[in-house]
């Protein structure tokens, strides 16, 4: 059973968005269990623009690269990040850069960008290279849960490179747990602080993170080091604007979450795909062996096989699988009327399986990104794991730098495998993570 999403103005020639009468809880559970099957059925029934109930709201669901371009490029400034993301994760990632809009977003991003300039990235590379090399020498062998190991490693990188801090293991574990709970809270079905629920844990963990960062601000404002924490404490725009303590904390919590979790998810997917396609593992290893043990900033573009594996792995499992927005005025998406106040979500994960863009999209095929095929160039939003427009991920180059550095050392020093019949079981209840932690057999070369 379907009904119209809203009443179109009498003088409009736009089409009505149709949405199912299915309950919100049923929709949420369906998405979590099988996001691909869920979206396929929606498109078969309603087409690429449809409506649904989820998380206590009515949402316009838009799929396809053309719809993504309209919303993400946002030329009419009809869509805002803040109201949509704030509804989902606001209590946990309050006023992070992704939750700001228009002039305020531009102002904050210009200051924040100082922490991701080429000069800053090169300094981060110098900081992370010896640390990652040392950690990879001590990487466990035998039966290893790669997701768990990568998560611990990326947190250590974030703490040292972004924060300039080296924490005892119990403290690092406490912060890691707090990040995990804040991420999971955003997609809680029960959206009130009922003790023991995801929402309640998220609020508790946000306070832990705030207390942690505020306690270090005095020392960071008093020193001039190269870590992101220190940079943000002293960064200044051309107009002389600076961040308050509250700004610094809000941005750090958001950026650390984004860098920590998305890098972990990306590397886990890359290792899984290489284990299932060992010919690509061999190609990537040959590249890394040719470059030598220490990867420099200038070497990052000398790993074409690894780059193709990275792109294909993110296509098949997009770390941030959807991009929510709110319509701040009456507008349209692909000829469908979207009234002011509507929640909108773009199906980034599903878009990467579009058969009109990608040949045999369910197969792992890094060659689709080659210059000869360039399937990702068929549309500017054909491959969009980092979003697009003014809200495109500010840390995407840092993320790729970190991932390539870790994978370089892993490829040079280790081999890994999974059973021939193994299929990675995924949990899509928040960000996409492996239910079993990706168990592999890891051996030192």
C-alpha positions, 0 to 999 in steps of 0.5 A: 500500500502506498500514499503520496508523500505530500500535497503538491502545489496546484500550479506545479508540474512536479511528480509526487513522491510515493512512500510505503505504509510499512512501519518505521521499525520494519523499515529500519530493521529491513535496511539493517538486515539487507540494505541491498535487497531492501533498496532493490525492492524499493526501486522495483516498486517505486523507482529511484525516488521514493518515501519511507518512515525511519527513525521517527521521521518520513524520508525521501529516499533518492538513488542514482548518480543524477539525484546525488549530484542534485543534492550534494552539489546543492546549487540552489542551496535547498538542502542542509546537512545540519538538521538531518545529521543533527537529528541522527547523531547531533547529541554525539557529534554536536557541531562537527564540521559536517553538521554545519551549513552555508556561511558558518560551515564555510567559515569553520572549514576554512580554519579547519582546512589549515590542519589538512593542507599539503604542508600539514599532511607532509608533517603528519606523514613524517609523524606516522611513518616510523610509528606505523613501521614499528607497530607493523613489526609487532603485528600478531601472526596466526589466527588474527581478527584484522578489523580489531587490529586495524581499529587499535592501530588507527586509534593509535595513529589518530592519538599521536598524529592528530592529538600528539598524545601517547596514552596507556593501553587502558586509557586508549581502550577507554577512548576507543570504546567511547568512539565506538559507542558514539557512532553506534548511538546515531542509528539507535531505534530507541532514541531516548536515554533509556539506561542500557540502550545505544542512545544512553551509551552514546550520551555517556561516551560523548561526555567521556570524550569531551572531558578527555579533550578539554583536559588537554586544551591548556597544554595544547594552547601553550605549545606549538606542535605539528599535531592537529590538536595544536594546529586547531588551537592556534589556527586563524582565518584571514579575517582573524577568526579563531576557534573557541575551546568548544569549537576545538573539542567539537571538531576534534571529536568529529574528525577523529571519529571520521578518520578512525572508523572509515580508515578501519572499515576501508582497510578491512575491506581491502584485505578481505578482497585481496584474500579472496583475489590473491592475484591482486594481493600479489600485484600490490605487494610487488609495487610495495617491494619495489619502493622500499621499506619507508614510504614517502609522501611522494611515493603515495602516487606510485601504488596504482594497484593498491589505489585501484584496490582501495577504490574498488573496495570502497565502491563495494562497501562504502564506509558512510553508506548514506548521506542525509539532508533536510530540504530548507525550502520547497524544492525538487529531486529528479522532477519529484516535489520535495517540500520544505522540512523534508528529510532526504537520504542518498543511497551512496552504498547502493549507487555504487552497484548501479548496473548502468554505470558499473559492469558486473557490479557484484564482482570485485574488479579493480580494473574498472578504475583503469584509464582504459575503462574508467567506469567511475568517470561515467558520471561525476557522482558515479563513485562518491564514498567521500560525498561531494560538494562543499561537504566533501570529506575534509580528511579524505587525503589524510585517510588515503595517506594513512591507509596506503602507509599501513597497507604498504608495511603489511604487504611487504612483511606479511601474507594473509588468507581466508578459507576458499568458501569464506564470505565476510558477514556484515553488520550494517546497523551503524557504519558497515563493520564485519560481524566476525572481525574478519578472521584471517591466517596471517604469516610473516614473510 
